[in-house]
């Protein structure tokens, strides 16, 4: 998750790691089969998506297994994710 001018990585065991790397830099190093850029401020592990619920007209909230923080996904990215799994 991008927070202010830092990138914060949350882990299932409650870890919170802050890095100066941008999400784009991290995205280049992550396996695209496991990680998905769902929003300009979020990358999620596809194996840890618990559910996705509407939040307004063009946005959804992703709840992740074992992590208190939610992520946002745009309508466009939601459709992309649906195509990946259909």
N, C-alpha and C positions, 0 to 999 in steps of 0.2 A: 504494500500500500504506500502510496506517495503521501507524505505528510509534510507540509510546508516545503522546506528545501532538502528534505532527507527521504530516504526510502526505508520503510520499516517492514521487516519480515517477521511474521508471526508463525509459531510452530504449535503443534498439537500439545506438546508438553508444557505449554505456557510460556515458552521462550519469546522474547521480543528483541530482535537484533536490528540495529540502526546502521545504515551504510550511506555513503555519499554517492554510490552508483545510482544512475537513473534507472527507471523501469525498463527503458529501451535497452540499456546495457545488460541488465539481468535477463531480459527476454531473449537476447541473442545467445546466452549461455545455457538457458534452460531447454529441456527436451519438449518440443511442441506437442508430442504425444501425451505428455503429462500436465503441461502448464498452458494456460489460456489467458491471453490479454483480453479481459472482458470490458474494460473501461480505461480511459486515459490514466486513471489513478490506481488501477488494480490489475494484478495477475493472480489467478487462482490455480490450485492444484485440482485437476479434474476428478481425481479419485476421492476427493474430500468434500465434494458438493453434496449437501444434505437435501436442500430444496431451493427452489427459485420462486419468488412470489412477486406479483406486480406491485410497483411503487410509483404511482403517478401514471401518466399517459405513455411515456417513452422510456421508462426506466424500470428495472426489476432489482430486487434484493436477493443476493445469494447468501444462504446460510451454509456455513462450513462445519463439518463434523469435528467436534472437539475444540473449536476455536470460538471465543466469545465475539470477536469482531466479524461483522458482516462485510460483504463486498457489494458493489453496485455493478450492474451489467446494463448496457444500453440495449434498446430494442433491436438495433441492427446486429449487435453481437449475439443477442439471444437467438435471433433467427439463424445466424451462422452456427451456433452451437446445436440448435435443433437439426440443421442439415447434416452436421457431423455424426449425429446419433440416429439418423433415420435410414 
